[in-house]
Amino acid sequence: MMIEAIGLSFSFGARDLFRDANFCIEEGEHAVLVGSNGTGKSTLLSLITDPENYLYSGKLLRQDDLRIGYVNQYVRHEKERSLTSFEWLAEDFIAAQAEMDRLCEEMADEEHFEEASEKYQVLCEQFEAADGYNYESNIYRQLHLAGLDSIAEVCVAEISGGEYKLLQIIRRMMEQPELLIMDEPDVFLDFENLRGLRDLINSYKGTLLTVTHSRYLLSSCFDKVLALENCELRMYEGSYSEYSLELLRMKTELQEAGVKEREWIAIQEQLVERLRKEATEVISPDKGRCLRARVAYLERLNAGKTELPYIEVREPAICLPDCEPVAEETENPPETVVQAENWSIAFDDEVLLQNVSFEVKAGEKVALVGPNGSGKSTMLRNIWNGNHSALQIRPGVKAAFLSQLHGEILDEDSTVFEVLERAGLHTRREAEALAASYLLDEDTLDRKVSLLSGGEKNLLQLALISRSDAELLLMDEPMSHLDLYSQLALEKAIQEYKGTVLLVSHDFYSIANCTDYVLLTENGSIRRMSGRAFRKMIYRDFFKRDYLELEQRKKELELKAASCVRTGDCNMSRQVCNELEDVILAMRKLRA
């Protein structure tokens, strides 16, 4: 057993994150840790990595001298490094070889032989454990697997942020830790890099524990699920899709059993009331004994009744600003809200986009799509800041901005309440009501923004946007860090929003679900692509036919089954679960 938790509990202030958690991670498993935003997933990863820094109850047993590798969700790109991608990946191996050579020279001195020999032996074992003697071929193999052959000899400073993140994951994997922990490794990755991450995960021979909200990775990777819900942690041996189906069926059975028990208890309560009434009207030892027996039976029923299942309703009530809809029948076409005319951008003398021109009309929902590092976020930021004459928002149009750089919008040293107060919510009650609708509980209001999870920071930005009267929303990676329910809620809110949206996204599900067309960055330019053409391109490059539709249908059925359980319609829930099983089987065949 590599990791075993027994009755593990941890609280943050007065708030429980998890209680009496029991789980294990065994050698070779690829486990995924799932749960809604702010439930404590990153905290659990940190606790496993460095338990001495946490005050918890229960037991956390770890394999002796367990070597853990860690990939953070936030990666600082080393722009100042002059190493090539290959050299950067080989850096530790080259350093280890140089140190072994030095120790060999030191061992020639009898006075230092014993000490140097011990160090040499330890270093040799580590080097061999990481297959260090084959590091060159291993690096090229991993680069090929991740789709990064072309950057092997490219300077690290010149590659995109997504490519750099994959390099960091490859570097950690090549170190061959006994347990590799990755916290949202998919955040901000473009389509190509996300596919590379999938292939790296699926080919990795070591033990993995990963947090992700990516529907793509959840459907394609992992053979074990750890799920945090309502401060409880469930462990499931199998895929995430199988876990979701099994959980819904289990909750359906619990709900049905619980409802039947409560119906029987209600009948027994009526019987007890009748017997009690009869016992007061007619004094009879037989009736008294009968009443006492029935009361005792009722007490046993209440003590042993099945607990109704917890049905998580974690979909935030995202409400984008009200604005006047664009008239559908008019002689005049909709006005241009955003215009780019011959806009160019270069970074370190490399031209990313040149002479770009496009228009976004009032009421349109547009996705700005392309590889990492192609200038999309810079364009959105220039539009928002109004600091480039080639990028214009129509005068008088009120705009709001959601940034992937949270500190750009949020004061991270302020509390959540102070941020909401500056947005015009002057009473605690108003702030609590708004925060609750975005799943930020009362305890969260007094926390500093810097202590929020990435998903909670995005939800806070959305809460601020809801307080504006923006007719134009500029959104940079709005789905990043959000859990599945929040992603769906935001998709729905964008669909229903009457204003104009220009968003940067790598999430092909949200692009397909809530945008009218795509502006695709490629070869230093931008071209407009219809939603249908974009979908065909995605299928051609990433999926087999009908995969996206099946994934969307799967999520719809999961939500419908949960709703049926919540309302007590167990017959319908079973029927929906059977449909869900058919969809999961169809998706499995497409992946085969």
N, C-alpha and C positions, 0 to 999 in steps of 0.2 A: 504494500500500500504506500503510494507516494505521499498523498495528503489524506487525512481523515479528520473530520469535524464531528464532535459528539456534544450535543446540547449547546452549540455555540450561539451566544447572544451578544449583541452590541447595540448601544444606544448613542445617539448624538444629541447631547443636551437632555431634554425631557422626551425626546422622540426615539422610539424603538425603530431600528433599521431591520434587524432580524432577531427572531427568538427561537431558541432550542433547535437550531439548524443541525441536521445530520446529513453528511454527504462524504463521498470519497472520490479521489481521482487516482486511477491506477495507471501504471506504465503503458505508454503507447496510445492512450485515449486522446481523442480530439473533442474536448468538452466546450460547450458554449454556455455562457451565463446570460440569461435574459431577464427582463423585467422593465417596468415602466420607468420614465424619467424620475430621478430623485429617490429611488427605492434603496440605494446603497450598494449598487454593483461595483463601482470603482472603489468604494471603501472596503468591500470584501476582498477585492484583488490586493489592495494595499495591506490589509491585515494578514493575508496569506503570505505575502512577500516579506513583511517585516513585523511579525506579531509582537515583538518586544516594545514597539511604539504605541501599542493599543491596550486599553484597559477593557477587557472582555471577560465574560463568564463562560463556563463550559471548557471543553478541551479542543485544542487544535494540534494534532499530531503530525509531524513532518518526518520524512525519511532523513536519517542522519546525514549531515553535511550536504543537504539538498542544494544543488546549484540551480538558481532561478534566473532566467533571462526575462527582460521586461521591455515591451514596446508601448510607449505612451501614446495617447490619442493626439497629443500636440507635439509636433516635430519642428525643431528649429533648423532650417536649411543652412548648411555651412557654406555660405556664399564666398567666404574668404579663402577656402581651401583650393589649392592648385593641383591636387591629386586627381587622376582620372578615376572613373567609377571602379575599374578593376583594381587600381592601386589602393583605393579607399577600402574596398572589401578585403584586400590582402594585407592591410596594414598590421593587424594583430599577429598574423602568421609570420610575416617578415620580422617583426619585432621579437617574436618568440624564438625564431631561428637564430637571430643575432645574439639573444641572451644565452641560448644553449651553446653557441660557439664560444662565447665569452667564458661560460662556466667550464667548458672543456679545457680552455687555456689555464684557468685557475686551478683545475684539478692536477695540472702538471706540477704544481707546487705542493710538496708533501705537507707543508704546514697548513694549507687551506683545503687539502684534498677531501677530508670527511664532510666538512660543511658544504663545499661546492658540490660534492657528489650527491648529497641529500637533496639540494635544490634542483640539481640536474634531473634526478629521478622523478621528482614531483612534476617538473615542467614537461618532461618527456611523456609522462602519463597523460597530462592534460592535452598535449599536442597530438598524441595518438588518438585520444578520445574524440577530438574534433576532426580526425582524419586529415591532420595537418600536412602529411607528406604528399597528399593529393590535392592540396588546396587550389592550385591553378585550374585543373580540370573541373573541380567542383564549382568554382566561381563561374566559369563559362557555362556549365550545365544549369546552374541556378538562374543566371541572366537569361539564358534561352527559355527556360521554363516560364519566367515572368514576362517574356516578350520584350526584353531589354537588350538584345544583342547589339543593337545599333549604338548604345551609349557606353559600351565597354571602354573605349578609348577617349570618351568625352569627359572633359573636366567636370568635377562635381559641382562647381560653381555655375555651370552652364545648363544643367539639367533642370527639369521642372520639379515643383514641390512634390507632386505625386510620384514621380520617378525616384526622387530622393527617399521618400517614405518607404517604397518597395526595397530600395537598397538597404535601408536600416533594418527592415524585416529579414532580408537575406543575411545580413551580417549577424544578426542575433541567432538565426537558424544555424548558420555555419559554426557558431561557437558551440553548438550542440549542448545547451544546458539540459539538465534532467527534466526541467519543467519550463516551458516558454509561455509567458503570460502576455496577452495582447489586449489592450483597452481601446476599442473602436478603431482598429487599424484601417478601416475602409473610409473613414471620414475624409471628404474632399477628393477622393480618387476619381479620375475620369473612367469612362467605360473600359478602355483598354487596360488600364492599370488595375481596375477591379477584377477583371478576368485573370490578370496575372496573379493577383493576390489569391483568388480562388484556387488556381493551379498550384501555387506555393503551399497553401494549407493542405490541399488534398494529397500532395506528394510527400509531405513532411513525415519522417519516420519517428520523430520524437513525440513527447507528450505536450499537448496544447490546452490552455484554458483561455478562451477568448470572449470578450464582450462585443456584441455587435447588434445593431438594429437593421442591418442591410437585409432586405427581403431576398436579394440575390444570393448572398452567402448563406443565410439561414436555410434556403431551399437546396443549396448545392454542397454544403460542407457539414461536418460534425457528426459524431456517432453517440454523443451523450449530451443531455440537457440538464442544466441546473437552473431552476426558475424561481425567482424571488417574487412573491405575491402576498400582500397582506401580512408582511413581516414573517412569512413562512417560506422555507426553501424546499422545493420538491426536486427529486433526482429521478431522471428517466434514462434508461438505456435504449438508445435508438435515435432516429433523426428528429429534427424539430417539428416537421410536418406530422410525423407519427405521434409525437408527444402532444401536439395541439389536439389531434383527434381523440387520443386516449383520455386526455384531461376533460374534454367536453362530454365524452361518454360516461366517465366516472361521475361528473357533476350531475349529469342527467339522472343516473341511477340514485345518487344521494338525494336529489331533489324529489324524485318520485317516491322513494322510501320515506323521506321526511314528511311529505304532504300526506301520504296514507296514514302514517303514525299520528299526525296532528288531527286528522279527521277522526281517527279512532279515539284519541284522547278527548276530543270535543264531545263525542257520544258518551264516553265514560263520565265526563264532567256533568253532563245533563242528567245521567242516571244517578250520580251522587247527590245532585241537588234535589231530585225527586225523592230519593230515599231519605234525605235529611228532612224534607218537608213532611213525609209520611211519619217519620219517627217523632216529630214534634206534635203531630196530631193524635197519634195512637201510641201509648206507652206499651212497647212490646220488646222483650229480650231478644227475640229472633230478629226483629227489624234492626235493633241496635247492633247485633253481631254482623248482620249483613252489611250495614252501613260502614262499620269499621273495616271489614274485609275489602269492601269496594274502594274506600279511601286509601287503604294501604296499597291496593293494586294500582290505583291512579298515581300514587307517589312513585311507585317503581317504574311506571311507564314514563313519567316526566324525567326521572333520573337517568333512564337509559335511552331516551329518544335520540334519533339520528340528528346530528347537527346539520342544518341546511348549508349547502355549499356556498362559499364566498364567490360571488360573480363580480369580477373586477370591471367597473365602469370607469375607465381611466381616459375617456375621450374628452379632451378639453373643449369648452364652448368657445371656440375661436370665432370672433366676430370682427370682421374687417369693416372699415368705416363706411357709413351710408353716403352715397353720392348719387347724383342724377344719372339714370341710365341713358345710354346713347339712343336717340330715336331711330327705330328700325326703318320707318318709312318716311323718307325726306328727300327732297330734290337735291340737297347738298350732301356730299359725302362727309363722313366723320372727319373732324379736324385732326391734324397731326399734333400729337402730344410730345413725342420725342423724335428728334431728328439728328442724324449724324451725316456730315457732309465732308468727304475727303479727310477723314480722321486717320492719323497714323500714330503708332506707338513703337518705341524701341527700348531695349534694355541692354545695357553694356554693349552698345553698338550693334546689337542684333535686332533687326526689324521684326516685330511680332505681327503687327497689322499695318497695312499701308493703303492709304486712299480709300478708307471704308466709308460707304454711304448706305443709309437705310432710313426708313420712317416707321414709327409705331403710331397707329391711329387710336383715337379715343375708343375705349371699350375693348381693345384687343388684349389677349393674354399671350405673351410671347416668351419663349425660352431661348436664352443665349447659351449655346452648347458648343463644346469643343475640348481639345486636349488640355491637360494641366499646363499652365504657363503660357497660354496663347493670348493673354491680355484681357480676358473677359471681366474679371473683377476690377481691374484698373479702369476699364471703360465705364462700368457701372458707378464706380467711385467718382470718376471725372464728371459724369452726368449729374450726380447728386451734389457735388461741390460747386458745379457751375464754373469750373476754372479752366475750361478749354472752349475756345470759340467755335470749334468744329462740332461740338456736342451741345445741343440746346434742348431745354424743356420749354414748351410754349409759355410765354409770359402769362401770369395769373393762375397757372395750374399749381395746385397744392400737392406736394410730394412727401412721401415718407420713405425711410431707408432701413432695411434690415441687413446688418453687416455680419459676416462670418468672423470678423475681428471684433469680438464683443466689446472690448474697451473703447472702440470707436464711437459707440452709442451709449454704453452704460458706464457709469462711474463705479469702478470695481471696489473702491474704498467706502462707498456708501452702503447703507442697508437697503433691502428691497423696499421697505416702507418709505425711506427717504427719496428713493427714485420715483416711486408712485406719487409721493407728495408733490414733487416738483412737476409732475405731469398733471396736476390740478386736483388730486384727491386729498382733501384736507382733513378728513376724519379717518380714524382707525377703521371704523365700520365700513366705509366706502372702499378703503384699500383691501380689507379682508374679503369683501364680496368680489371685487375684480380679481384678486389673486386666486381665490377659490375656483373661479370659472376657468382659470388657466392652470389648475392643479398645483398651485403654489399655496401650501397650507398656512395656517396662522403662525406656526412656528417659524416658517420661512421668512416672514416679514421682517424679523429682527436679525436675520443673518446678513453678513456682508455679501455683496454680489460676487466677490471673488471666491466665495465658498460654495457657490451654486454649481451644479453639474452643467455641462455644455447644453444639454436639452432644456434645463430650467432657464438658462440665460436666453435661449432662443424664444421660449414661451414668454419670458418677461418682455422681450423686445416686441413680440406680437401683442401683448397686453398694452404696451405704450402706443403702438400703432392704432389699436382699437379706440384709443382716446383722441385720435387726431381726426381731421376732416379731409384726409388725403384723397385726391382723385387719381393719383398715380403712385403705385408701389414699386420701388426698386428693391429687389430681394436677392441677396447674395448667399446662395446655398441655404435656403430656408429650411430644407428637410434634414440638414446635417444634425446629428446628435438626437433627433427626435425619435421616440419610440414609435411602434407601428400604429397605435391608436392615434397618436398626435399627428403622424404623417397623413393618415386618412382624414382627420378633422381639418387639417390645413388644406388638403386637396379640395375638400368640399367647400371650404370658405372661399378659396380662390375662384372656384367654379361659380359661386353665387355672387361674388363681388361685382358691382356694376361699373367700377372704374377700370383703369388700365394697369396692367401688370407687365413689367419686364424683369425676368428673373434669370439668374445664373444657376444652373443645376446640372449635376451628373446623375440624378436619380431618374432613370428612364421610365419608371412606373409613374411618377408624378408628372413628368413631361407628357407622357401619353394620355394621362387622365385629365389634366386641367389646363392645357395650353392649346391655342388655336393653330400656331405654327412655330417653326424653329428658325433661328438665325444661327447658322452653322459656321464656326470659324475654322478655316482650313487653308493651307498654303498662303498664309499672310493676308487673307481676305475673308469676307463674310458673304454667304449666299443664303437666300431665303429658301426654306424647304417646308412643304406642307406637312401636316401631321401624318398623313397617310404615307408620304414618301419617307419621312423619318422612321416610321414604324417598320417599313420594308427594309430600310438600311440596318436598323437594329436587329431584325430577324436574320438578315444576311450575314451580319458580322458577329452576332453574339448568341442568338437563340435559334432553336428549331421552331418550325411553324406552330403557331397557336400557344406558345409558352406563356406569353404575357397575358393573354386572355384567360388561360387556366389559372395563373397566379392571382389575377384579379377575382376570378370566380371563387377560388379557394378562400380568399380573405372575406368576401361577401358571405360565404356559407359559414365561416367561423363566427362572424358577428351575428348572423341570424340564429345560429344554434345557441350562442350565449344569451341572446335576447329571449329565446324560447324557454331556456332553463330559468331565467330570471322571472318570467311571467308564469312559470309552472306548466307550460305546454310541453310536457315530456314526450308525448307521442310525436309531435312535430319535430322536436329536437332530435329524436332517434332517426326520423326520416331524413332530416338535413345532414346528420352525421353519416348516414349511408351514402348520400350524394357526395359529401366531402371525401369519403374514402375512395370513391370512383375517380374524383378529380386528382387526388394524390397519386393514385395508381397511374393515371394518364400522364402526369408530370414525370413520374419515375421512368416510364417508358421513353419519354422524349429525351431524358438525360442519359439513357442507356447507350 
